[in-house]
Amino acid sequence: MSFEVPDDRRYLESHEWATTGGDTVRIGVSDFAQDELGDVVFVELPEAGDEIAAGEAFGVVESIKAVSDLYAPISGEVVAVNEELFDRPELVNEDPYGDGWMLEVDPVEGGDAEGLLDPDEYDDQIA
């Protein structure tokens, strides 16, 4: 089975993604992750103004199969949360790289995507 791995972002080994190249960084879970989770029924996310730290849990996603922690690919301050997910958590399954995004973060200095997997490395990991 082949999974979508857009080349405009970097990936954490735990299957979260972060966009690159903008002032803020958008974070979500990969197509592979949403497939492994099954139908997402609940998402717990931090609030705008909260700080997240690279490699540490920032939230929880609950599916019909499991409850899984979400890990931050970068460090920074949460500037936006996709509140649509509270009413429609299935967006994570339907459009993990678009409408199913989770957070926007203002990265701290040095809190960039260094050390994350590039699309080819991530594709190799999930192959």
PyRosetta script that sets phi, psi and omega in degrees:
from pyrosetta import init, pose_from_sequence

init()
pose = pose_from_sequence("MSFEVPDDRRYLESHEWATTGGDTVRIGVSDFAQDELGDVVFVELPEAGDEIAAGEAFGVVESIKAVSDLYAPISGEVVAVNEELFDRPELVNEDPYGDGWMLEVDPVEGGDAEGLLDPDEYDDQIA")
pose.set_psi(1, 140.7)
pose.set_omega(1, -178.3)
pose.set_phi(2, -108.2)
pose.set_psi(2, 136.8)
pose.set_omega(2, 179.9)
pose.set_phi(3, -115.0)
pose.set_psi(3, 147.9)
pose.set_omega(3, 177.5)
pose.set_phi(4, -69.3)
pose.set_psi(4, 130.9)
pose.set_omega(4, 176.7)
pose.set_phi(5, -135.0)
pose.set_psi(5, 85.0)
pose.set_omega(5, -178.1)
pose.set_phi(6, -58.9)
pose.set_psi(6, 144.9)
pose.set_omega(6, -176.1)
pose.set_phi(7, -91.6)
pose.set_psi(7, 7.4)
pose.set_omega(7, 179.0)
pose.set_phi(8, -98.7)
pose.set_psi(8, 21.1)
pose.set_omega(8, 179.9)
pose.set_phi(9, -150.4)
pose.set_psi(9, 170.9)
pose.set_omega(9, 177.7)
pose.set_phi(10, -117.8)
pose.set_psi(10, 159.8)
pose.set_omega(10, -170.0)
pose.set_phi(11, -127.7)
pose.set_psi(11, 146.3)
pose.set_omega(11, 173.3)
pose.set_phi(12, -94.3)
pose.set_psi(12, 148.7)
pose.set_omega(12, -179.6)
pose.set_phi(13, -59.2)
pose.set_psi(13, -23.4)
pose.set_omega(13, 178.7)
pose.set_phi(14, -86.5)
pose.set_psi(14, 10.7)
pose.set_omega(14, 169.2)
pose.set_phi(15, 83.6)
pose.set_psi(15, 17.4)
pose.set_omega(15, 169.2)
pose.set_phi(16, -89.8)
pose.set_psi(16, 154.2)
pose.set_omega(16, 176.6)
pose.set_phi(17, -122.2)
pose.set_psi(17, 158.7)
pose.set_omega(17, 175.4)
pose.set_phi(18, -138.2)
pose.set_psi(18, 133.3)
pose.set_omega(18, 176.5)
pose.set_phi(19, -72.7)
pose.set_psi(19, 157.8)
pose.set_omega(19, 179.1)
pose.set_phi(20, -126.9)
pose.set_psi(20, 154.7)
pose.set_omega(20, 171.8)
pose.set_phi(21, 98.8)
pose.set_psi(21, -7.9)
pose.set_omega(21, 179.0)
pose.set_phi(22, -109.3)
pose.set_psi(22, 177.3)
pose.set_omega(22, 176.9)
pose.set_phi(23, -69.2)
pose.set_psi(23, -39.5)
pose.set_omega(23, 175.8)
pose.set_phi(24, -108.4)
pose.set_psi(24, 159.3)
pose.set_omega(24, -178.7)
pose.set_phi(25, -113.7)
pose.set_psi(25, 127.5)
pose.set_omega(25, 177.1)
pose.set_phi(26, -93.4)
pose.set_psi(26, 140.4)
pose.set_omega(26, -175.6)
pose.set_phi(27, -126.7)
pose.set_psi(27, 143.0)
pose.set_omega(27, 175.1)
pose.set_phi(28, -160.9)
pose.set_psi(28, -166.2)
pose.set_omega(28, 176.2)
pose.set_phi(29, -112.5)
pose.set_psi(29, 153.6)
pose.set_omega(29, -174.8)
pose.set_phi(30, -75.2)
pose.set_psi(30, 166.1)
pose.set_omega(30, 175.2)
pose.set_phi(31, -58.5)
pose.set_psi(31, -41.8)
pose.set_omega(31, 177.5)
pose.set_phi(32, -59.4)
pose.set_psi(32, -46.3)
pose.set_omega(32, -178.5)
pose.set_phi(33, -61.1)
pose.set_psi(33, -45.9)
pose.set_omega(33, -178.1)
pose.set_phi(34, -65.0)
pose.set_psi(34, -33.4)
pose.set_omega(34, 178.5)
pose.set_phi(35, -68.3)
pose.set_psi(35, -43.4)
pose.set_omega(35, 178.6)
pose.set_phi(36, -64.3)
pose.set_psi(36, -38.4)
pose.set_omega(36, -178.6)
pose.set_phi(37, -67.0)
pose.set_psi(37, -36.6)
pose.set_omega(37, -170.2)
pose.set_phi(38, 84.1)
pose.set_psi(38, -161.8)
pose.set_omega(38, -174.7)
pose.set_phi(39, -65.0)
pose.set_psi(39, 116.1)
pose.set_omega(39, 178.9)
pose.set_phi(40, -77.3)
pose.set_psi(40, 128.3)
pose.set_omega(40, -177.0)
pose.set_phi(41, -115.3)
pose.set_psi(41, -13.5)
pose.set_omega(41, -177.5)
pose.set_phi(42, -159.7)
pose.set_psi(42, 140.5)
pose.set_omega(42, 176.4)
pose.set_phi(43, -131.6)
pose.set_psi(43, 130.0)
pose.set_omega(43, 175.6)
pose.set_phi(44, -113.6)
pose.set_psi(44, 122.2)
pose.set_omega(44, -175.2)
pose.set_phi(45, -129.0)
pose.set_psi(45, 158.2)
pose.set_omega(45, 175.2)
pose.set_phi(46, -69.9)
pose.set_psi(46, 174.9)
pose.set_omega(46, 179.0)
pose.set_phi(47, -101.0)
pose.set_psi(47, 158.2)
pose.set_omega(47, 173.5)
pose.set_phi(48, -55.5)
pose.set_psi(48, 137.0)
pose.set_omega(48, -177.7)
pose.set_phi(49, 99.1)
pose.set_psi(49, -19.9)
pose.set_omega(49, 177.4)
pose.set_phi(50, -72.1)
pose.set_psi(50, 151.7)
pose.set_omega(50, 175.1)
pose.set_phi(51, -98.1)
pose.set_psi(51, 140.8)
pose.set_omega(51, 172.5)
pose.set_phi(52, -122.2)
pose.set_psi(52, 153.0)
pose.set_omega(52, -177.9)
pose.set_phi(53, -122.1)
pose.set_psi(53, 135.5)
pose.set_omega(53, -179.1)
pose.set_phi(54, -52.4)
pose.set_psi(54, 131.3)
pose.set_omega(54, 178.0)
pose.set_phi(55, 85.0)
pose.set_psi(55, -8.8)
pose.set_omega(55, -179.6)
pose.set_phi(56, -103.0)
pose.set_psi(56, 153.3)
pose.set_omega(56, -179.5)
pose.set_phi(57, -65.9)
pose.set_psi(57, 135.9)
pose.set_omega(57, 176.4)
pose.set_phi(58, -119.0)
pose.set_psi(58, -9.1)
pose.set_omega(58, -177.6)
pose.set_phi(59, -175.2)
pose.set_psi(59, -172.2)
pose.set_omega(59, -176.2)
pose.set_phi(60, -137.5)
pose.set_psi(60, 142.0)
pose.set_omega(60, 171.6)
pose.set_phi(61, -122.0)
pose.set_psi(61, 131.1)
pose.set_omega(61, -178.0)
pose.set_phi(62, -114.6)
pose.set_psi(62, 130.2)
pose.set_omega(62, 178.3)
pose.set_phi(63, -124.7)
pose.set_psi(63, 179.2)
pose.set_omega(63, 178.2)
pose.set_phi(64, -67.0)
pose.set_psi(64, -17.7)
pose.set_omega(64, -178.6)
pose.set_phi(65, -95.9)
pose.set_psi(65, -36.9)
pose.set_omega(65, -168.4)
pose.set_phi(66, -162.8)
pose.set_psi(66, 167.4)
pose.set_omega(66, 168.8)
pose.set_phi(67, -112.1)
pose.set_psi(67, 125.6)
pose.set_omega(67, -174.9)
pose.set_phi(68, -128.8)
pose.set_psi(68, 139.1)
pose.set_omega(68, 173.1)
pose.set_phi(69, -71.8)
pose.set_psi(69, 150.4)
pose.set_omega(69, 173.7)
pose.set_phi(70, -106.1)
pose.set_psi(70, 133.6)
pose.set_omega(70, -176.7)
pose.set_phi(71, -112.1)
pose.set_psi(71, 140.4)
pose.set_omega(71, -176.8)
pose.set_phi(72, -77.0)
pose.set_psi(72, 124.4)
pose.set_omega(72, 176.0)
pose.set_phi(73, -75.4)
pose.set_psi(73, -20.5)
pose.set_omega(73, 179.8)
pose.set_phi(74, -141.7)
pose.set_psi(74, 167.6)
pose.set_omega(74, 174.7)
pose.set_phi(75, -100.8)
pose.set_psi(75, 144.8)
pose.set_omega(75, 176.7)
pose.set_phi(76, 165.8)
pose.set_psi(76, -172.0)
pose.set_omega(76, 179.4)
pose.set_phi(77, -100.6)
pose.set_psi(77, 131.5)
pose.set_omega(77, 176.9)
pose.set_phi(78, -69.4)
pose.set_psi(78, 122.1)
pose.set_omega(78, 179.4)
pose.set_phi(79, -107.7)
pose.set_psi(79, -17.5)
pose.set_omega(79, 177.3)
pose.set_phi(80, -155.4)
pose.set_psi(80, 146.9)
pose.set_omega(80, 176.9)
pose.set_phi(81, -124.9)
pose.set_psi(81, 138.8)
pose.set_omega(81, 178.4)
pose.set_phi(82, -78.4)
pose.set_psi(82, 88.1)
pose.set_omega(82, -176.2)
pose.set_phi(83, -67.6)
pose.set_psi(83, -17.8)
pose.set_omega(83, 176.3)
pose.set_phi(84, -57.4)
pose.set_psi(84, -30.6)
pose.set_omega(84, -177.7)
pose.set_phi(85, -67.3)
pose.set_psi(85, -23.5)
pose.set_omega(85, -179.7)
pose.set_phi(86, -67.5)
pose.set_psi(86, -34.9)
pose.set_omega(86, 177.7)
pose.set_phi(87, -93.1)
pose.set_psi(87, -28.5)
pose.set_omega(87, -176.1)
pose.set_phi(88, -132.8)
pose.set_psi(88, 67.2)
pose.set_omega(88, -178.3)
pose.set_phi(89, -61.6)
pose.set_psi(89, -19.8)
pose.set_omega(89, 179.6)
pose.set_phi(90, -64.9)
pose.set_psi(90, -13.2)
pose.set_omega(90, 175.5)
pose.set_phi(91, -60.0)
pose.set_psi(91, -28.3)
pose.set_omega(91, 176.8)
pose.set_phi(92, -60.5)
pose.set_psi(92, -39.9)
pose.set_omega(92, 178.1)
pose.set_phi(93, -76.0)
pose.set_psi(93, -41.6)
pose.set_omega(93, -172.6)
pose.set_phi(94, -72.7)
pose.set_psi(94, -36.0)
pose.set_omega(94, -173.3)
pose.set_phi(95, -152.3)
pose.set_psi(95, 68.8)
pose.set_omega(95, -172.6)
pose.set_phi(96, -61.6)
pose.set_psi(96, -25.6)
pose.set_omega(96, -178.5)
pose.set_phi(97, -100.2)
pose.set_psi(97, -4.0)
pose.set_omega(97, -178.7)
pose.set_phi(98, -120.9)
pose.set_psi(98, -105.3)
pose.set_omega(98, -176.3)
pose.set_phi(99, -62.8)
pose.set_psi(99, -16.5)
pose.set_omega(99, -180.0)
pose.set_phi(100, -90.1)
pose.set_psi(100, 12.1)
pose.set_omega(100, 176.0)
pose.set_phi(101, -58.0)
pose.set_psi(101, 158.6)
pose.set_omega(101, -175.3)
pose.set_phi(102, -113.0)
pose.set_psi(102, -51.5)
pose.set_omega(102, -174.9)
pose.set_phi(103, -134.5)
pose.set_psi(103, 155.8)
pose.set_omega(103, 162.4)
pose.set_phi(104, -119.1)
pose.set_psi(104, 134.1)
pose.set_omega(104, -172.6)
pose.set_phi(105, -127.7)
pose.set_psi(105, 138.9)
pose.set_omega(105, 170.3)
pose.set_phi(106, -90.1)
pose.set_psi(106, 105.7)
pose.set_omega(106, -172.8)
pose.set_phi(107, -68.1)
pose.set_psi(107, 144.4)
pose.set_omega(107, 174.1)
pose.set_phi(108, -74.9)
pose.set_psi(108, 159.2)
pose.set_omega(108, 176.5)
pose.set_phi(109, -53.8)
pose.set_psi(109, 125.8)
pose.set_omega(109, -178.2)
pose.set_phi(110, 80.2)
pose.set_psi(110, 1.6)
pose.set_omega(110, -179.3)
pose.set_phi(111, -93.6)
pose.set_psi(111, 26.9)
pose.set_omega(111, -175.7)
pose.set_phi(112, -79.8)
pose.set_psi(112, -168.5)
pose.set_omega(112, -172.1)
pose.set_phi(113, -84.3)
pose.set_psi(113, 14.0)
pose.set_omega(113, 178.5)
pose.set_phi(114, -62.8)
pose.set_psi(114, 136.2)
pose.set_omega(114, -179.5)
pose.set_phi(115, 91.2)
pose.set_psi(115, -9.4)
pose.set_omega(115, 176.0)
pose.set_phi(116, -84.4)
pose.set_psi(116, 159.9)
pose.set_omega(116, 179.3)
pose.set_phi(117, -75.4)
pose.set_psi(117, 138.3)
pose.set_omega(117, 172.8)
pose.set_phi(118, -79.4)
pose.set_psi(118, 169.6)
pose.set_omega(118, -175.3)
pose.set_phi(119, -55.4)
pose.set_psi(119, -40.8)
pose.set_omega(119, 179.6)
pose.set_phi(120, -65.3)
pose.set_psi(120, -42.9)
pose.set_omega(120, 178.7)
pose.set_phi(121, -63.0)
pose.set_psi(121, -43.0)
pose.set_omega(121, -179.8)
pose.set_phi(122, -65.7)
pose.set_psi(122, -42.2)
pose.set_omega(122, 178.3)
pose.set_phi(123, -59.2)
pose.set_psi(123, -41.4)
pose.set_omega(123, 176.9)
pose.set_phi(124, -63.0)
pose.set_psi(124, -39.3)
pose.set_omega(124, -178.4)
pose.set_phi(125, -62.5)
pose.set_psi(125, -41.3)
pose.set_omega(125, -174.4)
pose.set_phi(126, -89.7)
pose.set_psi(126, -7.3)
pose.set_omega(126, -178.2)
pose.set_phi(127, -66.1)
pose.dump_pdb("model.pdb")
